[in-house]
Structures are given as C-alpha cells and as structure tokens.
Amino acid sequence: MKLMQGRAPGATCIRSANILWHDGTNWDRIPFAKNAGGCGASMRAACIGLYYPHDDKRLLEISIESGRTTHHNPLGYLGSYVAALFTAFAVKEIHPYEWLSLLMSKYLP
C-alpha cells in the first residue's frame, strides 16, 4: 500500500491488499467478496494481455488469479479476464468490432 501514495484505490482493493503479506505468499487467503466489482482487477490486467497475446490458456489462468488476488468475486475475475483478452486482441490487430462476438462465441461459449 506504500506504493499507492497519490492514487485512489477502491475499498475492495485496499481491504485485500491489507490482507496480503509483504511477499504476497498468502494471496490465496483473500476471502470471497460477495459485493466486490472488478474495476481494480481489470485496470491492472492489460499487461497480462500484452505478455500472453498468443497463449489463451496462460492468459486465462494468470488474469483470473490476478483478479482474484484483490477482487475475489466473479465480476472481478471477469473484469480481469476481459481486459487482458481485449488487450491481446488489440496486439493481434483484431478489429474492435469483432471483440464482443469473439468473447461470447469462442472464449465464453
């Protein structure tokens, strides 16, 4: 949280970050958040799409776990996954008009 000076993290992100140990080894102890959204999870997921644009399996795994770290809720997972996936689509030069139909037909059938 020291690195968050001058930023405005959301309440869910702050709550989860305060549970994490300094080395992040207890990331799996973040409790399920019944009312959590996914804004913070999705904001940091674009870099995952940049790193894994051609590896659908790793992109899915890493983005879901990244979202779960602070936003342990299906909306958090989905926000993180979609942000990473759409970034990967951009890297692969897929036209934005195709992104939603690809998401619904191929990635979330």
Order of alpha helices (4+ residues) and beta strands (2+ residues): alpha-alpha-alpha-alpha-alpha-alpha
